[in-house]
Amino acid sequence: VQLQASGGGSVQTEDSLRLSCGASGLILNNVAVGWFRQAPGKEREGVSCIGSNGFTSYRDSVKGRFVVSRDAAKDTVYLQMNSLKPEDTAVYYCAVDPIRNVDLRSWSRPDTYSYWGQGTPVTVSS
């Protein structure tokens, strides 16, 4: 299984970015996909998740600004990030686990997931 996260970049405060997560060796439509981020010197933290059954969840600091979605035809998961803030600056990762049950209690824990993308950097300048 290989995941590919893309779409990061350098933007200004209040700008938007859309991250994409694609996969080979696995059908993303069939699994929960978590989005995480890691800023320099900080621990990796869960940002959002979309479940195989369609549930979505977000960390409090991005609620109302970020939207996670799927394009079933493209087997791709997106993270639309709006109203970006400097504190959103981090490397963003998508992650999956084809076996473990990912639910509202477990989605934000990095150890829930076995497969990770390579990360795409997001820099938000004030």
N, C-alpha and C positions, 0 to 999 in steps of 0.2 A: 504494500500500500504506500502510495506517495501522494502527499498533499501539496498543492501549490497555492500559496497566498500571494495576491498581487493587488496593485492599486494604490499603494502608499505614495507619499510625496511630501513636499514642503509647501505649506499653505499659511495663510494669515488667519488670525482670529476671526471667527464667524463664517469662515469658508466651509465647504463641504468636500468630502471624498467618499468614494465608494470602493470598498475592498471586495475582492472576489476570492472564493476558495473553490478550487477544482481538485479532482482526484483521479488517480489511475490505480487500477487494482481493486477498486471498491466503488459501489454505487452510492453516491452521497444521498440520493433520495431515500435510501433505506435506513439511514442512521442519523442520530443526533449529531449536530456540528456545533462545537463550541468555539467562541472567539475569545482570545486572551490577549493581554498586552503586558509588556514588561518595559518599564522605564529604567534608565541607568541607575544602578544602586538600589533598586527596589525589587520586591518579589513579583513574580508573575501573578496577574490577577484576572479573574474571569470578567469579561465584558458583556457577553451575550451568548445566548444559545437558542438554537431552533431544534426542536425534537423531531423524531421520525413521525410522530403523530401530529406535528404542527404546533406544539406548544412553543411559546417564546418566553424568554426571560432576560432581564437586563440588570446590571448593577445600578444602584441608585443614582450614581453620578452621571449616568448617560441616559437615563430614562427621559423620554420626550425629545431627545436629540438624535439617538441612534435607532435604526430599524434594521432588523435581521429578516432576511427573506430567502426563498428558494426560487430558482427557475428550473422546474422539473424537466423541461425539454432540453435544457443545456446541462442538467445535472450539476448545477453550480449554486453555491450559497453566497449571498451578498451581505455585507454590512454597510449600510448607508449611514454615513456620519455627517450630521449637520451641526451648525453652530459650534464648530470646533473651538476648543480652548487650549491655551498653552499646556494645561495639565493633562491633556489628552496625548501629549507627545510621548511616544513609545514605539517599540517594535510590536507589531500586531501579528498574532499567530492564529491559524485555525487548527482545530484538533478534532479527532474522532476516536471512538472505540466501537468496533463492530459487535462486540460481545456484551460488554457491561451495559446495564440499564442506566441510561442517563436521564435523570428526572430533575424536578425542581429542587431537590435537596442536594443533588450531587453535581450539577452541571458546572458550578463555578470552581470546583476543586481540580487543580491540574492533574492530580493522580487518578482522576476518573478516566483519563484518556491515554491511549497507547500510541497513537500516531499523531504526529505534529507536522505542520508545514514549516517551511524554512524561515518564515517571518517576513513581513514587509514594513519598512520604517515609515512612521508618520511624525512629521515635525510641524508644530503649530507655533507660529511666531506672533508675538503681540504687536 
